[in-house]
Amino acid sequence: MSELSLRRHALTCALLCALASLPSCAATPAPYRVRFADLAYGTAVGYDGQRALVIELQSGERIPVNLQFDGGDFDLVPAHPSLELVAKHHCFVRIWRDGIRASLDGGHFDEKPRTPGRFRVGLESHPGEATRLDVVVVSPRR
Protein backbone atom coordinates (compact mmCIF):
# COMPACT_ATOMS: atom_id res chain seq x y z
CA MET A 1 0.00 0.00 0.00
CA SER A 2 1.37 3.42 -0.87
CA GLU A 3 1.99 6.13 1.71
CA LEU A 4 -0.87 8.20 0.23
CA SER A 5 -3.28 5.26 0.54
CA LEU A 6 -2.25 4.73 4.17
CA ARG A 7 -2.93 8.40 4.95
CA ARG A 8 -6.36 8.24 3.28
CA HIS A 9 -7.14 5.02 5.15
CA ALA A 10 -6.12 6.60 8.48
CA LEU A 11 -8.16 9.73 7.71
CA THR A 12 -11.21 7.64 6.75
CA CYS A 13 -10.93 5.63 9.99
CA ALA A 14 -10.62 8.81 12.04
CA LEU A 15 -13.70 10.34 10.37
CA LEU A 16 -15.75 7.16 10.85
CA CYS A 17 -14.79 7.03 14.54
CA ALA A 18 -15.73 10.68 14.99
CA LEU A 19 -19.09 10.19 13.26
CA ALA A 20 -19.83 7.06 15.29
CA SER A 21 -19.25 8.93 18.52
CA LEU A 22 -21.58 11.85 17.68
CA PRO A 23 -24.82 10.30 18.99
CA SER A 24 -23.19 9.66 22.38
CA CYS A 25 -22.13 13.30 22.58
CA ALA A 26 -25.70 14.59 22.52
CA ALA A 27 -26.26 17.50 24.85
CA THR A 28 -27.49 16.63 28.32
CA PRO A 29 -30.86 18.27 28.92
CA ALA A 30 -30.80 21.23 31.28
CA PRO A 31 -31.84 20.30 34.82
CA TYR A 32 -35.29 21.18 36.10
CA ARG A 33 -34.76 23.89 38.73
CA VAL A 34 -37.25 24.61 41.49
CA ARG A 35 -37.27 26.39 44.83
CA PHE A 36 -38.01 24.09 47.75
CA ALA A 37 -40.75 26.47 48.92
CA ASP A 38 -42.55 25.84 45.60
CA LEU A 39 -41.86 22.11 45.58
CA ALA A 40 -42.93 21.69 49.20
CA TYR A 41 -46.53 22.65 48.55
CA GLY A 42 -46.98 21.10 45.13
CA THR A 43 -46.97 24.37 43.22
CA ALA A 44 -44.00 23.41 41.01
CA VAL A 45 -45.13 21.68 37.84
CA GLY A 46 -43.39 20.53 34.70
CA TYR A 47 -40.83 18.02 35.99
CA ASP A 48 -40.79 15.10 33.56
CA GLY A 49 -38.29 12.77 35.29
CA GLN A 50 -36.07 12.81 32.18
CA ARG A 51 -33.46 15.20 33.58
CA ALA A 52 -31.79 16.13 36.82
CA LEU A 53 -33.88 17.86 39.48
CA VAL A 54 -32.16 20.82 41.20
CA ILE A 55 -33.82 22.10 44.37
CA GLU A 56 -32.87 25.50 45.79
CA LEU A 57 -33.05 25.82 49.57
CA GLN A 58 -32.94 29.00 51.62
CA SER A 59 -31.30 29.17 55.04
CA GLY A 60 -33.69 27.92 57.71
CA GLU A 61 -36.02 26.02 55.38
CA ARG A 62 -37.27 22.80 56.96
CA ILE A 63 -37.52 19.52 55.07
CA PRO A 64 -39.82 16.93 56.68
CA VAL A 65 -38.16 13.50 56.98
CA ASN A 66 -40.12 10.27 56.79
CA LEU A 67 -38.30 7.60 58.80
CA GLN A 68 -39.77 4.15 58.29
CA PHE A 69 -38.84 0.72 59.55
CA ASP A 70 -40.49 -2.41 58.20
CA GLY A 71 -39.44 -5.75 59.60
CA GLY A 72 -40.78 -9.02 60.88
CA ASP A 73 -38.96 -8.82 64.22
CA PHE A 74 -39.14 -5.14 65.21
CA ASP A 75 -41.41 -2.10 65.03
CA LEU A 76 -40.48 1.57 65.19
CA VAL A 77 -42.26 3.45 68.01
CA PRO A 78 -43.65 5.94 67.28
CA ALA A 79 -44.23 4.52 63.80
CA HIS A 80 -43.59 7.84 62.03
CA PRO A 81 -41.54 10.12 64.27
CA SER A 82 -41.65 13.82 63.44
CA LEU A 83 -38.22 14.72 62.07
CA GLU A 84 -36.94 17.61 59.93
CA LEU A 85 -33.73 18.58 58.22
CA VAL A 86 -33.00 22.31 58.46
CA ALA A 87 -30.95 24.07 55.78
CA LYS A 88 -27.95 25.73 57.48
CA HIS A 89 -27.41 28.14 54.57
CA HIS A 90 -28.58 28.91 51.04
CA CYS A 91 -27.72 25.86 48.94
CA PHE A 92 -28.80 23.63 46.08
CA VAL A 93 -29.38 19.87 45.91
CA ARG A 94 -29.27 17.92 42.63
CA ILE A 95 -31.06 14.58 42.41
CA TRP A 96 -30.25 12.43 39.41
CA ARG A 97 -29.06 8.99 38.33
CA ASP A 98 -25.60 9.57 39.80
CA GLY A 99 -27.07 10.21 43.25
CA ILE A 100 -27.75 13.23 45.41
CA ARG A 101 -25.21 16.06 45.28
CA ALA A 102 -25.10 19.47 46.98
CA SER A 103 -23.74 22.81 45.78
CA LEU A 104 -23.46 26.30 47.23
CA ASP A 105 -23.84 28.04 43.86
CA GLY A 106 -26.23 25.77 41.97
CA GLY A 107 -23.70 24.95 39.28
CA HIS A 108 -20.75 23.06 40.75
CA PHE A 109 -22.17 19.74 41.95
CA ASP A 110 -19.21 17.54 41.10
CA GLU A 111 -16.51 19.17 43.23
CA LYS A 112 -14.75 16.62 45.38
CA PRO A 113 -15.61 17.20 49.05
CA ARG A 114 -12.86 17.94 51.57
CA THR A 115 -14.24 15.12 53.73
CA PRO A 116 -16.51 12.40 52.29
CA GLY A 117 -19.88 11.59 53.82
CA ARG A 118 -20.45 8.46 55.86
CA PHE A 119 -23.18 6.30 57.35
CA ARG A 120 -22.95 4.15 60.47
CA VAL A 121 -25.31 1.80 62.31
CA GLY A 122 -24.35 0.09 65.54
CA LEU A 123 -25.21 -0.62 69.17
CA GLU A 124 -23.95 1.88 71.73
CA SER A 125 -23.55 0.70 75.30
CA HIS A 126 -22.02 2.48 78.30
CA PRO A 127 -22.03 1.39 81.97
CA GLY A 128 -25.03 2.83 83.79
CA GLU A 129 -26.82 3.86 80.58
CA ALA A 130 -29.39 2.13 78.41
CA THR A 131 -28.00 0.38 75.34
CA ARG A 132 -29.30 1.96 72.16
CA LEU A 133 -29.21 1.59 68.41
CA ASP A 134 -27.04 4.35 67.00
CA VAL A 135 -27.69 5.58 63.43
CA VAL A 136 -25.32 8.31 62.23
CA VAL A 137 -25.43 10.07 58.86
CA VAL A 138 -22.70 12.61 58.09
CA SER A 139 -22.94 14.56 54.85
CA PRO A 140 -19.81 15.41 52.86
CA ARG A 141 -17.89 18.53 54.01
CA ARG A 142 -16.76 21.20 51.56
Rosetta blueprint (number, residue, H / E / L):
1 M L
2 S L
3 E H
4 L H
5 S H
6 L H
7 R H
8 R H
9 H H
10 A H
11 L H
12 T H
13 C H
14 A H
15 L H
16 L H
17 C H
18 A H
19 L H
20 A H
21 S H
22 L L
23 P H
24 S H
25 C H
26 A L
27 A L
28 T L
29 P L
30 A L
31 P L
32 Y E
33 R E
34 V E
35 R E
36 F H
37 A H
38 D H
39 L H
40 A H
41 Y L
42 G L
43 T L
44 A L
45 V L
46 G L
47 Y L
48 D L
49 G L
50 Q L
51 R L
52 A L
53 L E
54 V E
55 I E
56 E E
57 L E
58 Q L
59 S L
60 G L
61 E L
62 R E
63 I E
64 P E
65 V E
66 N L
67 L L
68 Q L
69 F L
70 D L
71 G L
72 G L
73 D L
74 F L
75 D L
76 L L
77 V L
78 P L
79 A L
80 H L
81 P L
82 S L
83 L E
84 E E
85 L E
86 V E
87 A L
88 K L
89 H L
90 H L
91 C E
92 F E
93 V E
94 R E
95 I E
96 W E
97 R L
98 D L
99 G E
100 I E
101 R E
102 A E
103 S E
104 L L
105 D L
106 G L
107 G L
108 H L
109 F L
110 D L
111 E L
112 K L
113 P L
114 R L
115 T E
116 P L
117 G L
118 R E
119 F E
120 R E
121 V E
122 G E
123 L E
124 E E
125 S L
126 H L
127 P L
128 G L
129 E L
130 A L
131 T L
132 R E
133 L E
134 D E
135 V E
136 V E
137 V E
138 V E
139 S L
140 P L
141 R E
142 R L
